Amino acid sequence: MGAWRWCKHPYHSIVADRLPAWLLDLRRLGHYEVLSKIGEGGMGQVFRARDRRDDKEAVLKVLRPDLQGDIDHRARFLREALLAGEIEHDNVARLRDYGEAHLESYERTLYVASEFVPGRDLAQRRAFEDFPQARVLGIIKQVASGLSAVHANLVIHRDLKPGNLLVSVTESGEDRVKLIDFGLAEKLDPIESGGDERQPLPRPAEVRGNERIVGTVGYAAPEQMRGDPVSARSDLFALGVVAYQLLGDRLPFPGDRAAEIYKRMREEELRPLAGLRPGLAPGLEALVSDLLRYSERDRPSSADEVLARVEEIEENESEQLTDEDDEAASSAPQSSGSRWWRRFLD
């Protein structure tokens, strides 16, 4: 193994021989000190960093140097910052800043910095944690609350999925959910949006290949897979997929190819969650089912409507929600979903 390059804080490091040469110059990027690599995508890399102005940690996205001079890629990269910067909500990761840091080797290094959220994303948590229906309902509530703020700014996320939902645990052991990654988000035209009443009628269509769909296959709404205009209800469909997956431990429309998944959405009846999750609260099953309707017009009209239905479930079916939690706790006292060790992992 090659040499380790240690940053100022002893608990974070970068393995020098595993990073491209250009990234070694990014141990300091403007007023940010890079601590460790988080991930990467087609346009750049993502790092955990520390802002030396206030000593707070941040998530730093850096555009690849070979794309720095490409106007289209620069505009697309900054689009996330411009859209995310319009939204302030407890369930949406906050934008810190964005700009260019001038380095000796790469003079035009474009970056976007956002709030660092401790914890794990929902995709990671699904692998080793339990999700009683009361917990799932709480996640739906927080995501819908965040989406309400996003949609109020006429922004459609277009890539809501477990990997873009960060879940940390509060001191009291409760989940705190934050929506991240507005890289595929779209801003609606305020005139054309017409208060979300411009939904196109669903129509049979040829679905493009997986690589051409804007969004994530399996979570993208039918209209999104067709390449039709999206709306707030497209994000709500994705929320329904996430909820169904947490409750049923499977995707609602499984398949390996986009065309196969789209055909299931259009032609097959959704498998009832009650058959996958005995004892499920009827209101919760009905809500998830409505979120997954093929036609936009048949889904809840807004995130606020979803929140209202969640409140009804909490008020009218709280005993059924609690009964399942109590049963799970009594049958598995050392369950992987025990909240004390979820806090320990965070």
Steps between C-alpha positions, in 0.01 A plus 500: 500500500622847420561784740215657693455875492355616830294813526490733798239293680641155593179310424492582129748409230547470127681209341735675260558211263125442449416849380556659158795735500282807457315419824818517704495876438160512667613442854419867527238648273440865570398526863423126518733232629426161342472223758395188311338377184130411513427392142514592134286536193533568131558875546725506803572383851347555843701565816452557866664829583541759775424866451786689662282809542274345763664158557184321385499195275351507151442280196714626213421413138778577252465504123757291314788711360445376145144640518590834657515673164181346362222757517219243498652292779574809708143621463360159592732476800401842632132433440487282810636784713261756355195280556600367842587851613135604465384248760526533876341218696598266783452196275712631211878515518602865506728655238805668655655663196639442153760654275849453364824442687811605317777245527852507363442202269129543425396862504130442451386240750124522533344373824170482686498471880198387701416414857665186635242265650639235735354153470423268210274512201180298495642247254777415746264484797267260320778241501517460877208679667135422563226725372179468702210670331502785752859575404415487128209735556737742672738485206213565256399799710844656503566442131159641408571802718828559319334451161235754592773763532673381182180510295400837644806633318380330178792257517455130418772278646467220238732258684340421834628160617646343817852605404392866495336490842744543787378372835669601825383427852422771753592496869152366576548212255270635229574501128591827332469481121656738249456505124826547309639521147318742268725410208204387286249751633284702262354846543146533372383798301265690737267585213488152348481323837162656572493385860583141407193467280687435178526122540513325162264209460693170516546334164670184380849582379828345418730521799858601440799295615606515865790732423275761337247536781538806720474349845550154645324208335275329754422827681423730206132561428341370177489847342867546587592173332311604187683830488180699556485818712525434873312655790492489878306175472799339329701546821205364700507184289865451595407551866244223458768269360725570799217439747391179324857372504541570872170331587505210253875442474478509119442748222137541390591454132805273482694446179843519341415728209315829477252367244417203722445722806288745303283219365435379856402852604257535211349153479533314830314544824715608791560212739314593823732590784270321746611170347863590558455667838223347715346740747571807290284799586233534225553874471872458446450233235244719321735800505792308350272344239367843399853640471579222252210561262600484134313818410623823656143617549421201721783572745478743792502852360783631715744423779268695730222255425736215590578674831129538576443128439798409719348703782169317455679164524684611813174612658271215396732198479761573766408187699564274202831672432606465863392135522741400225787689664429336836481154341831550320668623818378206708589235241845642421648694792838510327348594163719669245252784508561582868542874512779512756750332274384694196622809685826320581561429129441866415 
